[in-house]
Amino acid sequence: MNAEDPSAAPRRTRVVLGEAAARRRPTDRTRSDLAEQTPVGEALVKGLMRAQLALALRLALVVVTALGALPLLFAVAPGVAAVKVFGVHLPWVLLGVLSFPFLIGVGWAYVRWAERNEQDFIALIRRPEQ
């Protein structure tokens, strides 16, 4: 075939933008607020950060109260400090051994509850517009 022959030209394809636009997902206002950092998106992120901070402060208060109360207990009631468990004084057992599983438990609880806060945030973002 000759390149100058009009019958040898490739077929044209019709492109319609309306079809492509109809296939797109509907606009999610909340996600766009987050992506564009609008005041609404900023408020949503601040709410998540506030929830995470409140959780961290509550659990820090639990740790400080629980571990801080032990030396106070031993100062107020010296008889408790004289108790021996398996040949070791009770303050050493509580502060030197049992405090670590307690801290690990608090850390595990923090991670679990922080992930729950994040899942609630994601559920809020993914909810259908009402």
N, CA, C and O atoms as a Tinker XYZ file with bonds, in Angstrom:
   520  protein
     1  N      0.827000   -1.190000    0.000000    73     2
     2  CA     0.000000    0.000000    0.000000    64     1     3
     3  C      0.864000    1.243000    0.000000    63     2     4     5
     4  O      1.961000    1.241000    0.558000    81     3
     5  N      0.401000    2.256000   -0.592000    73     3     6
     6  CA     1.106000    3.503000   -0.719000    64     5     7
     7  C      0.698000    4.434000    0.421000    63     6     8     9
     8  O     -0.477000    4.493000    0.784000    81     7
     9  N      1.665000    5.162000    0.987000    73     7    10
    10  CA     1.382000    6.064000    2.102000    64     9    11
    11  C      0.513000    7.226000    1.657000    63    10    12    13
    12  O     -0.154000    7.848000    2.484000    81    11
    13  N      0.508000    7.527000    0.384000    73    11    14
    14  CA    -0.284000    8.633000   -0.120000    64    13    15
    15  C     -1.716000    8.202000   -0.391000    63    14    16    17
    16  O     -2.560000    9.039000   -0.711000    81    15
    17  N     -2.000000    6.933000   -0.272000    73    15    18
    18  CA    -3.329000    6.394000   -0.528000    64    17    19
    19  C     -4.248000    6.730000    0.652000    63    18    20    21
    20  O     -3.938000    6.340000    1.778000    81    19
    21  N     -5.372000    7.443000    0.439000    73    19    22
    22  CA    -6.259000    7.824000    1.537000    64    21    23
    23  C     -6.914000    6.616000    2.207000    63    22    24    25
    24  O     -7.308000    6.726000    3.368000    81    23
    25  N     -7.046000    5.517000    1.562000    73    23    26
    26  CA    -7.675000    4.343000    2.177000    64    25    27
    27  C     -6.738000    3.658000    3.166000    63    26    28    29
    28  O     -7.185000    2.832000    3.962000    81    27
    29  N     -5.443000    3.987000    3.132000    73    27    30
    30  CA    -4.466000    3.376000    4.024000    64    29    31
    31  C     -4.347000    4.134000    5.351000    63    30    32    33
    32  O     -3.606000    3.696000    6.231000    81    31
    33  N     -5.039000    5.234000    5.517000    73    31    34
    34  CA    -4.962000    6.026000    6.749000    64    33    35
    35  C     -5.578000    5.241000    7.916000    63    34    36    37
    36  O     -6.561000    4.523000    7.728000    81    35
    37  N     -5.012000    5.375000    9.102000    73    35    38
    38  CA    -5.583000    4.657000   10.259000    64    37    39
    39  C     -6.968000    5.184000   10.587000    63    38    40    41
    40  O     -7.300000    6.337000   10.315000    81    39
    41  N     -7.769000    4.306000   11.181000    73    39    42
    42  CA    -9.138000    4.705000   11.551000    64    41    43
    43  C     -9.116000    5.686000   12.702000    63    42    44    45
    44  O     -8.270000    5.596000   13.591000    81    43
    45  N    -10.011000    6.586000   12.683000    73    43    46
    46  CA   -10.128000    7.560000   13.766000    64    45    47
    47  C    -10.914000    6.952000   14.919000    63    46    48    49
    48  O    -11.810000    6.132000   14.725000    81    47
    49  N    -10.553000    7.376000   16.114000    73    47    50
    50  CA   -11.270000    6.937000   17.316000    64    49    51
    51  C    -11.940000    8.155000   17.928000    63    50    52    53
    52  O    -11.322000    9.209000   18.078000    81    51
    53  N    -13.195000    8.002000   18.275000    73    51    54
    54  CA   -13.949000    9.099000   18.873000    64    53    55
    55  C    -13.755000    9.074000   20.390000    63    54    56    57
    56  O    -13.953000    8.037000   21.023000    81    55
    57  N    -13.378000   10.181000   20.959000    73    55    58
    58  CA   -13.167000   10.289000   22.400000    64    57    59
    59  C    -14.225000   11.239000   22.945000    63    58    60    61
    60  O    -14.384000   12.360000   22.462000    81    59
    61  N    -14.947000   10.768000   23.963000    73    59    62
    62  CA   -15.991000   11.579000   24.566000    64    61    63
    63  C    -15.651000   11.764000   26.035000    63    62    64    65
    64  O    -15.554000   10.786000   26.777000    81    63
    65  N    -15.471000   12.995000   26.459000    73    63    66
    66  CA   -15.078000   13.267000   27.837000    64    65    67
    67  C    -16.202000   12.980000   28.821000    63    66    68    69
    68  O    -15.933000   12.666000   29.980000    81    67
    69  N    -17.409000   13.076000   28.403000    73    67    70
    70  CA   -18.538000   12.817000   29.288000    64    69    71
    71  C    -18.539000   11.393000   29.816000    63    70    72    73
    72  O    -18.906000   11.158000   30.967000    81    71
    73  N    -18.134000   10.447000   28.992000    73    71    74
    74  CA   -18.092000    9.050000   29.435000    64    73    75
    75  C    -17.033000    8.855000   30.508000    63    74    76    77
    76  O    -17.259000    8.134000   31.480000    81    75
    77  N    -15.892000    9.483000   30.343000    73    75    78
    78  CA   -14.820000    9.367000   31.331000    64    77    79
    79  C    -15.243000   10.013000   32.641000    63    78    80    81
    80  O    -14.958000    9.482000   33.714000    81    79
    81  N    -15.906000   11.131000   32.568000    73    79    82
    82  CA   -16.356000   11.808000   33.783000    64    81    83
    83  C    -17.430000   10.996000   34.499000    63    82    84    85
    84  O    -17.491000   10.999000   35.729000    81    83
    85  N    -18.266000   10.309000   33.752000    73    83    86
    86  CA   -19.321000    9.506000   34.377000    64    85    87
    87  C    -18.740000    8.300000   35.098000    63    86    88    89
    88  O    -19.336000    7.813000   36.059000    81    87
    89  N    -17.586000    7.808000   34.654000    73    87    90
    90  CA   -16.971000    6.644000   35.293000    64    89    91
    91  C    -16.254000    7.003000   36.586000    63    90    92    93
    92  O    -16.017000    6.124000   37.414000    81    91
    93  N    -15.911000    8.239000   36.776000    73    91    94
    94  CA   -15.212000    8.656000   37.995000    64    93    95
    95  C    -16.121000    8.533000   39.201000    63    94    96    97
    96  O    -17.343000    8.635000   39.095000    81    95
    97  N    -15.495000    8.310000   40.356000    73    95    98
    98  CA   -16.260000    8.235000   41.604000    64    97    99
    99  C    -16.793000    9.612000   41.964000    63    98   100   101
   100  O    -16.190000   10.625000   41.608000    81    99
   101  N    -17.903000    9.657000   42.656000    73    99   102
   102  CA   -18.404000   10.964000   43.082000    64   101   103
   103  C    -17.410000   11.619000   44.055000    63   102   104   105
   104  O    -16.702000   10.927000   44.787000    81   103
   105  N    -17.367000   12.918000   44.054000    73   103   106
   106  CA   -16.432000   13.652000   44.888000    64   105   107
   107  C    -16.788000   13.468000   46.353000    63   106   108   109
   108  O    -17.940000   13.639000   46.753000    81   107
   109  N    -15.785000   13.119000   47.146000    73   107   110
   110  CA   -15.967000   12.977000   48.584000    64   109   111
   111  C    -15.466000   14.258000   49.234000    63   110   112   113
   112  O    -14.267000   14.536000   49.243000    81   111
   113  N    -16.365000   15.006000   49.756000    73   111   114
   114  CA   -16.046000   16.336000   50.289000    64   113   115
   115  C    -15.072000   16.265000   51.461000    63   114   116   117
   116  O    -14.166000   17.092000   51.559000    81   115
   117  N    -15.244000   15.290000   52.351000    73   115   118
   118  CA   -14.396000   15.195000   53.530000    64   117   119
   119  C    -12.957000   14.889000   53.148000    63   118   120   121
   120  O    -12.026000   15.492000   53.680000    81   119
   121  N    -12.778000   13.954000   52.227000    73   119   122
   122  CA   -11.422000   13.616000   51.789000    64   121   123
   123  C    -10.757000   14.790000   51.099000    63   122   124   125
   124  O     -9.566000   15.035000   51.294000    81   123
   125  N    -11.512000   15.511000   50.300000    73   123   126
   126  CA   -10.919000   16.665000   49.624000    64   125   127
   127  C    -10.583000   17.760000   50.638000    63   126   128   129
   128  O     -9.600000   18.480000   50.460000    81   127
   129  N    -11.382000   17.894000   51.692000    73   127   130
   130  CA   -11.062000   18.859000   52.747000    64   129   131
   131  C     -9.739000   18.507000   53.412000    63   130   132   133
   132  O     -8.939000   19.391000   53.721000    81   131
   133  N     -9.512000   17.227000   53.630000    73   131   134
   134  CA    -8.249000   16.800000   54.231000    64   133   135
   135  C     -7.082000   17.028000   53.276000    63   134   136   137
   136  O     -6.041000   17.551000   53.673000    81   135
   137  N     -7.258000   16.638000   52.031000    73   135   138
   138  CA    -6.174000   16.742000   51.051000    64   137   139
   139  C     -5.810000   18.201000   50.778000    63   138   140   141
   140  O     -4.635000   18.531000   50.618000    81   139
   141  N     -6.799000   19.054000   50.726000    73   139   142
   142  CA    -6.557000   20.461000   50.410000    64   141   143
   143  C     -6.253000   21.288000   51.656000    63   142   144   145
   144  O     -5.989000   22.485000   51.544000    81   143
   145  N     -6.285000   20.682000   52.827000    73   143   146
   146  CA    -6.021000   21.334000   54.104000    64   145   147
   147  C     -6.915000   22.556000   54.317000    63   146   148   149
   148  O     -6.451000   23.640000   54.673000    81   147
   149  N     -8.199000   22.347000   54.089000    73   147   150
   150  CA    -9.165000   23.403000   54.333000    64   149   151
   151  C     -9.405000   23.506000   55.839000    63   150   152   153
   152  O     -8.947000   22.641000   56.585000    81   151
   153  N    -10.103000   24.527000   56.300000    73   151   154
   154  CA   -10.398000   24.637000   57.742000    64   153   155
   155  C    -11.154000   23.423000   58.283000    63   154   156   157
   156  O    -10.947000   23.026000   59.429000    81   155
   157  N    -12.024000   22.836000   57.470000    73   155   158
   158  CA   -12.749000   21.633000   57.920000    64   157   159
   159  C    -11.780000   20.471000   58.092000    63   158   160   161
   160  O    -11.821000   19.773000   59.105000    81   159
   161  N    -10.913000   20.262000   57.115000    73   159   162
   162  CA    -9.926000   19.189000   57.214000    64   161   163
   163  C     -8.977000   19.413000   58.370000    63   162   164   165
   164  O     -8.603000   18.471000   59.068000    81   163
   165  N     -8.589000   20.655000   58.572000    73   163   166
   166  CA    -7.705000   20.978000   59.690000    64   165   167
   167  C     -8.391000   20.689000   61.016000    63   166   168   169
   168  O     -7.747000   20.206000   61.947000    81   167
   169  N     -9.681000   20.974000   61.121000    73   167   170
   170  CA   -10.427000   20.696000   62.349000    64   169   171
   171  C    -10.524000   19.190000   62.596000    63   170   172   173
   172  O    -10.437000   18.739000   63.738000    81   171
   173  N    -10.704000   18.422000   61.533000    73   171   174
   174  CA   -10.763000   16.966000   61.684000    64   173   175
   175  C     -9.437000   16.404000   62.193000    63   174   176   177
   176  O     -9.420000   15.555000   63.084000    81   175
   177  N     -8.347000   16.869000   61.634000    73   175   178
   178  CA    -7.027000   16.387000   62.063000    64   177   179
   179  C     -6.735000   16.845000   63.490000    63   178   180   181
   180  O     -6.183000   16.081000   64.282000    81   179
   181  N     -7.097000   18.073000   63.824000    73   179   182
   182  CA    -6.897000   18.552000   65.197000    64   181   183
   183  C     -7.711000   17.725000   66.184000    63   182   184   185
   184  O     -7.259000   17.473000   67.301000    81   183
   185  N     -8.897000   17.304000   65.787000    73   183   186
   186  CA    -9.710000   16.452000   66.660000    64   185   187
   187  C     -9.035000   15.118000   66.927000    63   186   188   189
   188  O     -9.042000   14.627000   68.056000    81   187
   189  N     -8.451000   14.530000   65.885000    73   187   190
   190  CA    -7.714000   13.274000   66.066000    64   189   191
   191  C     -6.507000   13.486000   66.965000    63   190   192   193
   192  O     -6.246000   12.685000   67.863000    81   191
   193  N     -5.778000   14.556000   66.727000    73   191   194
   194  CA    -4.597000   14.833000   67.552000    64   193   195
   195  C     -4.991000   15.087000   69.007000    63   194   196   197
   196  O     -4.286000   14.663000   69.923000    81   195
   197  N     -6.093000   15.762000   69.221000    73   195   198
   198  CA    -6.574000   16.033000   70.580000    64   197   199
   199  C     -6.965000   14.736000   71.279000    63   198   200   201
   200  O     -6.689000   14.563000   72.466000    81   199
   201  N     -7.604000   13.827000   70.551000    73   199   202
   202  CA    -7.988000   12.541000   71.130000    64   201   203
   203  C     -6.757000   11.716000   71.492000    63   202   204   205
   204  O     -6.725000   11.073000   72.542000    81   203
   205  N     -5.732000   11.732000   70.616000    73   203   206
   206  CA    -4.504000   10.987000   70.897000    64   205   207
   207  C     -3.766000   11.597000   72.089000    63   206   208   209
   208  O     -3.224000   10.867000   72.918000    81   207
   209  N     -3.741000   12.916000   72.182000    73   207   210
   210  CA    -3.087000   13.573000   73.315000    64   209   211
   211  C     -3.812000   13.265000   74.619000    63   210   212   213
   212  O     -3.173000   12.989000   75.634000    81   211
   213  N     -5.133000   13.309000   74.598000    73   211   214
   214  CA    -5.903000   13.005000   75.805000    64   213   215
   215  C     -5.648000   11.574000   76.267000    63   214   216   217
   216  O     -5.508000   11.323000   77.464000    81   215
   217  N     -5.587000   10.650000   75.336000    73   215   218
   218  CA    -5.286000    9.262000   75.687000    64   217   219
   219  C     -3.900000    9.148000   76.307000    63   218   220   221
   220  O     -3.734000    8.485000   77.330000    81   219
   221  N     -2.910000    9.786000   75.702000    73   219   222
   222  CA    -1.546000    9.728000   76.224000    64   221   223
   223  C     -1.460000   10.334000   77.621000    63   222   224   225
   224  O     -0.782000    9.790000   78.492000    81   223
   225  N     -2.137000   11.449000   77.838000    73   223   226
   226  CA    -2.106000   12.082000   79.158000    64   225   227
   227  C     -2.803000   11.238000   80.221000    63   226   228   229
   228  O     -2.335000   11.156000   81.357000    81   227
   229  N     -3.919000   10.612000   79.853000    73   227   230
   230  CA    -4.616000    9.745000   80.815000    64   229   231
   231  C     -3.742000    8.570000   81.227000    63   230   232   233
   232  O     -3.641000    8.250000   82.411000    81   231
   233  N     -3.111000    7.926000   80.250000    73   231   234
   234  CA    -2.275000    6.774000   80.578000    64   233   235
   235  C     -1.001000    7.198000   81.304000    63   234   236   237
   236  O     -0.508000    6.454000   82.152000    81   235
   237  N     -0.462000    8.359000   80.998000    73   235   238
   238  CA     0.695000    8.869000   81.748000    64   237   239
   239  C      0.307000    9.127000   83.193000    63   238   240   241
   240  O      1.097000    8.870000   84.102000    81   239
   241  N     -0.883000    9.625000   83.413000    73   239   242
   242  CA    -1.373000    9.843000   84.774000    64   241   243
   243  C     -1.506000    8.520000   85.526000    63   242   244   245
   244  O     -1.198000    8.444000   86.715000    81   243
   245  N     -1.963000    7.482000   84.832000    73   243   246
   246  CA    -2.064000    6.158000   85.450000    64   245   247
   247  C     -0.684000    5.661000   85.864000    63   246   248   249
   248  O     -0.516000    5.152000   86.972000    81   247
   249  N      0.299000    5.803000   84.987000    73   247   250
   250  CA     1.658000    5.337000   85.288000    64   249   251
   251  C      2.253000    6.126000   86.453000    63   250   252   253
   252  O      2.805000    5.540000   87.384000    81   251
   253  N      2.143000    7.445000   86.402000    73   251   254
   254  CA     2.710000    8.277000   87.463000    64   253   255
   255  C      2.030000    7.985000   88.790000    63   254   256   257
   256  O      2.691000    7.923000   89.827000    81   255
   257  N      0.730000    7.809000   88.768000    73   255   258
   258  CA     0.007000    7.517000   90.003000    64   257   259
   259  C      0.397000    6.158000   90.562000    63   258   260   261
   260  O      0.677000    6.032000   91.754000    81   259
   261  N      0.417000    5.141000   89.709000    73   259   262
   262  CA     0.712000    3.782000   90.186000    64   261   263
   263  C      2.152000    3.653000   90.663000    63   262   264   265
   264  O      2.395000    3.147000   91.759000    81   263
   265  N      3.102000    4.100000   89.862000    73   263   266
   266  CA     4.499000    3.949000   90.252000    64   265   267
   267  C      4.925000    4.998000   91.279000    63   266   268   269
   268  O      5.805000    4.733000   92.098000    81   267
   269  N      4.327000    6.161000   91.249000    73   267   270
   270  CA     4.645000    7.200000   92.226000    64   269   271
   271  C      4.067000    6.919000   93.597000    63   270   272   273
   272  O      4.589000    7.397000   94.604000    81   271
   273  N      3.002000    6.153000   93.643000    73   271   274
   274  CA     2.381000    5.835000   94.931000    64   273   275
   275  C      3.182000    4.805000   95.708000    63   274   276   277
   276  O      3.071000    4.747000   96.933000    81   275
   277  N      3.979000    3.999000   95.042000    73   275   278
   278  CA     4.733000    2.956000   95.741000    64   277   279
   279  C      5.769000    3.526000   96.715000    63   278   280   281
   280  O      5.782000    3.117000   97.876000    81   279
   281  N      6.631000    4.443000   96.299000    73   279   282
   282  CA     7.565000    5.016000   97.288000    64   281   283
   283  C      6.846000    5.746000   98.412000    63   282   284   285
   284  O      7.294000    5.738000   99.559000    81   283
   285  N      5.734000    6.375000   98.075000    73   283   286
   286  CA     4.942000    7.043000   99.108000    64   285   287
   287  C      4.393000    6.013000  100.092000    63   286   288   289
   288  O      4.396000    6.248000  101.300000    81   287
   289  N      3.929000    4.892000   99.590000    73   287   290
   290  CA     3.432000    3.820000  100.454000    64   289   291
   291  C      4.532000    3.306000  101.378000    63   290   292   293
   292  O      4.296000    3.085000  102.566000    81   291
   293  N      5.725000    3.116000  100.837000    73   291   294
   294  CA     6.828000    2.603000  101.642000    64   293   295
   295  C      7.297000    3.621000  102.675000    63   294   296   297
   296  O      7.779000    3.238000  103.741000    81   295
   297  N      7.163000    4.916000  102.374000    73   295   298
   298  CA     7.540000    5.954000  103.341000    64   297   299
   299  C      6.513000    6.062000  104.455000    63   298   300   301
   300  O      6.870000    6.266000  105.616000    81   299
   301  N      5.238000    5.927000  104.105000    73   299   302
   302  CA     4.162000    6.060000  105.092000    64   301   303
   303  C      4.055000    4.805000  105.951000    63   302   304   305
   304  O      3.829000    4.894000  107.158000    81   303
   305  N      4.214000    3.653000  105.344000    73   303   306
   306  CA     4.089000    2.377000  106.068000    64   305   307
   307  C      5.405000    1.605000  105.935000    63   306   308   309
   308  O      5.535000    0.754000  105.054000    81   307
   309  N      6.383000    1.896000  106.806000    73   307   310
   310  CA     7.679000    1.234000  106.686000    64   309   311
   311  C      7.603000   -0.280000  106.897000    63   310   312   313
   312  O      8.498000   -1.007000  106.465000    81   311
   313  N      6.568000   -0.750000  107.542000    73   311   314
   314  CA     6.409000   -2.189000  107.754000    64   313   315
   315  C      6.210000   -2.934000  106.450000    63   314   316   317
   316  O      6.625000   -4.086000  106.329000    81   315
   317  N      5.581000   -2.298000  105.470000    73   315   318
   318  CA     5.362000   -2.918000  104.164000    64   317   319
   319  C      6.703000   -3.097000  103.452000    63   318   320   321
   320  O      6.909000   -4.083000  102.745000    81   319
   321  N      7.602000   -2.151000  103.640000    73   319   322
   322  CA     8.910000   -2.227000  102.990000    64   321   323
   323  C      9.759000   -3.360000  103.559000    63   322   324   325
   324  O     10.684000   -3.836000  102.900000    81   323
   325  N      9.452000   -3.787000  104.765000    73   323   326
   326  CA    10.240000   -4.849000  105.394000    64   325   327
   327  C      9.781000   -6.244000  104.967000    63   326   328   329
   328  O     10.467000   -7.227000  105.244000    81   327
   329  N      8.646000   -6.342000  104.305000    73   327   330
   330  CA     8.122000   -7.646000  103.873000    64   329   331
   331  C      9.049000   -8.240000  102.817000    63   330   332   333
   332  O      9.521000   -7.535000  101.925000    81   331
   333  N      9.303000   -9.538000  102.927000    73   331   334
   334  CA    10.156000  -10.212000  101.947000    64   333   335
   335  C      9.322000  -11.189000  101.128000    63   334   336   337
   336  O      8.482000  -11.912000  101.662000    81   335
   337  N      9.572000  -11.195000   99.812000    73   335   338
   338  CA     8.921000  -12.120000   98.889000    64   337   339
   339  C     10.028000  -12.925000   98.223000    63   338   340   341
   340  O     10.873000  -12.367000   97.523000    81   339
   341  N     10.023000  -14.236000   98.442000    73   339   342
   342  CA    11.068000  -15.111000   97.913000    64   341   343
   343  C     12.468000  -14.636000   98.322000    63   342   344   345
   344  O     13.425000  -14.756000   97.557000    81   343
   345  N     12.568000  -14.097000   99.537000    73   343   346
   346  CA    13.855000  -13.645000  100.058000    64   345   347
   347  C     14.269000  -12.262000   99.598000    63   346   348   349
   348  O     15.369000  -11.819000   99.928000    81   347
   349  N     13.422000  -11.560000   98.843000    73   347   350
   350  CA    13.734000  -10.221000   98.344000    64   349   351
   351  C     12.717000   -9.249000   98.937000    63   350   352   353
   352  O     11.527000   -9.550000   99.029000    81   351
   353  N     13.212000   -8.075000   99.337000    73   351   354
   354  CA    12.313000   -7.074000   99.913000    64   353   355
   355  C     11.255000   -6.649000   98.889000    63   354   356   357
   356  O     11.528000   -6.547000   97.693000    81   355
   357  N     10.053000   -6.407000   99.388000    73   355   358
   358  CA     8.903000   -6.065000   98.538000    64   357   359
   359  C      9.151000   -4.842000   97.633000    63   358   360   361
   360  O      8.760000   -4.882000   96.467000    81   359
   361  N      9.781000   -3.763000   98.118000    73   359   362
   362  CA    10.022000   -2.626000   97.205000    64   361   363
   363  C     10.846000   -3.012000   95.976000    63   362   364   365
   364  O     10.577000   -2.523000   94.878000    81   363
   365  N     11.828000   -3.866000   96.143000    73   363   366
   366  CA    12.640000   -4.315000   95.009000    64   365   367
   367  C     11.809000   -5.138000   94.032000    63   366   368   369
   368  O     11.965000   -5.022000   92.816000    81   367
   369  N     10.938000   -5.958000   94.565000    73   367   370
   370  CA    10.090000   -6.782000   93.689000    64   369   371
   371  C      9.132000   -5.896000   92.903000    63   370   372   373
   372  O      8.975000   -6.058000   91.693000    81   371
   373  N      8.494000   -4.963000   93.597000    73   371   374
   374  CA     7.497000   -4.112000   92.931000    64   373   375
   375  C      8.128000   -3.139000   91.942000    63   374   376   377
   376  O      7.679000   -3.029000   90.801000    81   375
   377  N      9.167000   -2.435000   92.379000    73   375   378
   378  CA     9.769000   -1.410000   91.515000    64   377   379
   379  C     10.767000   -1.983000   90.517000    63   378   380   381
   380  O     10.921000   -1.438000   89.424000    81   379
   381  N     11.440000   -3.063000   90.865000    73   379   382
   382  CA    12.474000   -3.593000   89.999000    64   381   383
   383  C     12.021000   -4.683000   89.059000    63   382   384   385
   384  O     12.639000   -4.902000   88.016000    81   383
   385  N     10.942000   -5.377000   89.414000    73   383   386
   386  CA    10.512000   -6.505000   88.592000    64   385   387
   387  C      9.111000   -6.291000   88.028000    63   386   388   389
   388  O      8.910000   -6.367000   86.816000    81   387
   389  N      8.157000   -6.029000   88.891000    73   387   390
   390  CA     6.756000   -5.960000   88.444000    64   389   391
   391  C      6.416000   -4.657000   87.706000    63   390   392   393
   392  O      5.389000   -4.579000   87.031000    81   391
   393  N      7.265000   -3.646000   87.830000    73   391   394
   394  CA     6.969000   -2.394000   87.121000    64   393   395
   395  C      7.099000   -2.564000   85.604000    63   394   396   397
   396  O      6.396000   -1.891000   84.849000    81   395
   397  N      7.973000   -3.440000   85.155000    73   395   398
   398  CA     8.164000   -3.616000   83.714000    64   397   399
   399  C      6.961000   -4.266000   83.027000    63   398   400   401
   400  O      6.534000   -3.773000   81.983000    81   399
   401  N      6.398000   -5.350000   83.565000    73   399   402
   402  CA     5.165000   -5.857000   82.940000    64   401   403
   403  C      4.030000   -4.838000   82.984000    63   402   404   405
   404  O      3.211000   -4.771000   82.068000    81   403
   405  N      3.988000   -4.042000   84.060000    73   403   406
   406  CA     2.973000   -2.996000   84.147000    64   405   407
   407  C      3.151000   -1.975000   83.019000    63   406   408   409
   408  O      2.178000   -1.596000   82.368000    81   407
   409  N      4.385000   -1.531000   82.788000    73   407   410
   410  CA     4.651000   -0.553000   81.720000    64   409   411
   411  C      4.383000   -1.146000   80.344000    63   410   412   413
   412  O      3.886000   -0.452000   79.457000    81   411
   413  N      4.704000   -2.409000   80.159000    73   411   414
   414  CA     4.411000   -3.067000   78.884000    64   413   415
   415  C      2.901000   -3.141000   78.667000    63   414   416   417
   416  O      2.416000   -2.922000   77.557000    81   415
   417  N      2.171000   -3.447000   79.720000    73   415   418
   418  CA     0.701000   -3.488000   79.623000    64   417   419
   419  C      0.110000   -2.126000   79.290000    63   418   420   421
   420  O     -0.811000   -2.032000   78.479000    81   419
   421  N      0.625000   -1.083000   79.902000    73   419   422
   422  CA     0.140000    0.269000   79.611000    64   421   423
   423  C      0.482000    0.643000   78.166000    63   422   424   425
   424  O     -0.328000    1.259000   77.473000    81   423
   425  N      1.673000    0.273000   77.719000    73   423   426
   426  CA     2.065000    0.536000   76.329000    64   425   427
   427  C      1.178000   -0.205000   75.351000    63   426   428   429
   428  O      0.778000    0.353000   74.328000    81   427
   429  N      0.864000   -1.459000   75.654000    73   427   430
   430  CA    -0.022000   -2.252000   74.794000    64   429   431
   431  C     -1.411000   -1.606000   74.734000    63   430   432   433
   432  O     -2.012000   -1.501000   73.665000    81   431
   433  N     -1.912000   -1.173000   75.906000    73   431   434
   434  CA    -3.229000   -0.528000   75.944000    64   433   435
   435  C     -3.218000    0.769000   75.137000    63   434   436   437
   436  O     -4.177000    1.078000   74.431000    81   435
   437  N     -2.118000    1.530000   75.248000    73   435   438
   438  CA    -2.038000    2.782000   74.495000    64   437   439
   439  C     -2.098000    2.520000   72.997000    63   438   440   441
   440  O     -2.843000    3.186000   72.278000    81   439
   441  N     -1.319000    1.555000   72.527000    73   439   442
   442  CA    -1.299000    1.254000   71.088000    64   441   443
   443  C     -2.683000    0.808000   70.627000    63   442   444   445
   444  O     -3.161000    1.238000   69.577000    81   443
   445  N     -3.316000   -0.045000   71.404000    73   443   446
   446  CA    -4.647000   -0.551000   71.030000    64   445   447
   447  C     -5.668000    0.573000   70.957000    63   446   448   449
   448  O     -6.439000    0.650000   70.000000    81   447
   449  N     -5.682000    1.447000   71.959000    73   447   450
   450  CA    -6.661000    2.525000   71.993000    64   449   451
   451  C     -6.332000    3.622000   70.980000    63   450   452   453
   452  O     -7.239000    4.249000   70.432000    81   451
   453  N     -5.054000    3.857000   70.729000    73   451   454
   454  CA    -4.671000    4.848000   69.711000    64   453   455
   455  C     -5.088000    4.360000   68.325000    63   454   456   457
   456  O     -5.563000    5.146000   67.505000    81   455
   457  N     -4.910000    3.063000   68.064000    73   455   458
   458  CA    -5.363000    2.505000   66.785000    64   457   459
   459  C     -6.872000    2.589000   66.665000    63   458   460   461
   460  O     -7.392000    2.835000   65.576000    81   459
   461  N     -7.582000    2.389000   67.760000    73   459   462
   462  CA    -9.042000    2.526000   67.725000    64   461   463
   463  C     -9.437000    3.964000   67.401000    63   462   464   465
   464  O    -10.375000    4.194000   66.638000    81   463
   465  N     -8.724000    4.935000   67.980000    73   463   466
   466  CA    -8.992000    6.339000   67.644000    64   465   467
   467  C     -8.767000    6.595000   66.156000    63   466   468   469
   468  O     -9.556000    7.290000   65.515000    81   467
   469  N     -7.704000    6.039000   65.616000    73   467   470
   470  CA    -7.417000    6.222000   64.195000    64   469   471
   471  C     -8.462000    5.538000   63.327000    63   470   472   473
   472  O     -8.846000    6.075000   62.288000    81   471
   473  N     -8.927000    4.365000   63.734000    73   471   474
   474  CA    -9.972000    3.675000   62.972000    64   473   475
   475  C    -11.280000    4.456000   63.011000    63   474   476   477
   476  O    -12.001000    4.513000   62.016000    81   475
   477  N    -11.587000    5.056000   64.158000    73   475   478
   478  CA   -12.783000    5.903000   64.243000    64   477   479
   479  C    -12.654000    7.110000   63.318000    63   478   480   481
   480  O    -13.623000    7.517000   62.678000    81   479
   481  N    -11.456000    7.676000   63.252000    73   479   482
   482  CA   -11.203000    8.813000   62.363000    64   481   483
   483  C    -11.382000    8.399000   60.906000    63   482   484   485
   484  O    -12.010000    9.111000   60.123000    81   483
   485  N    -10.828000    7.249000   60.552000    73   483   486
   486  CA   -10.952000    6.754000   59.176000    64   485   487
   487  C    -12.413000    6.463000   58.848000    63   486   488   489
   488  O    -12.868000    6.743000   57.739000    81   487
   489  N    -13.153000    5.900000   59.810000    73   487   490
   490  CA   -14.581000    5.637000   59.589000    64   489   491
   491  C    -15.343000    6.940000   59.370000    63   490   492   493
   492  O    -16.277000    6.999000   58.570000    81   491
   493  N    -14.936000    7.978000   60.086000    73   491   494
   494  CA   -15.571000    9.287000   59.918000    64   493   495
   495  C    -15.282000    9.849000   58.533000    63   494   496   497
   496  O    -16.151000   10.451000   57.902000    81   495
   497  N    -14.058000    9.647000   58.069000    73   495   498
   498  CA   -13.671000   10.159000   56.749000    64   497   499
   499  C    -14.371000    9.364000   55.640000    63   498   500   501
   500  O    -14.798000    9.939000   54.639000    81   499
   501  N    -14.487000    8.065000   55.815000    73   499   502
   502  CA   -15.049000    7.214000   54.757000    64   501   503
   503  C    -16.564000    7.144000   54.749000    63   502   504   505
   504  O    -17.150000    6.573000   53.830000    81   503
   505  N    -17.199000    7.709000   55.745000    73   503   506
   506  CA   -18.667000    7.612000   55.793000    64   505   507
   507  C    -19.263000    8.320000   54.592000    63   506   508   509
   508  O    -18.724000    9.326000   54.129000    81   507
   509  N    -20.376000    7.801000   54.085000    73   507   510
   510  CA   -20.993000    8.466000   52.928000    64   509   511
   511  C    -21.564000    9.826000   53.311000    63   510   512   513
   512  O    -22.041000   10.026000   54.428000    81   511
   513  N    -21.507000   10.734000   52.385000    73   511   514
   514  CA   -22.064000   12.071000   52.621000    64   513   515
   515  C    -23.570000   11.964000   52.869000    63   514   516   517
   516  O    -24.284000   11.231000   52.185000    81   515
   517  N    -24.016000   12.704000   53.848000    73   515   518
   518  CA   -25.444000   12.627000   54.202000    64   517   519
   519  C    -26.126000   13.934000   53.908000    63   518   520
   520  O    -27.328000   14.069000   54.137000    81   519
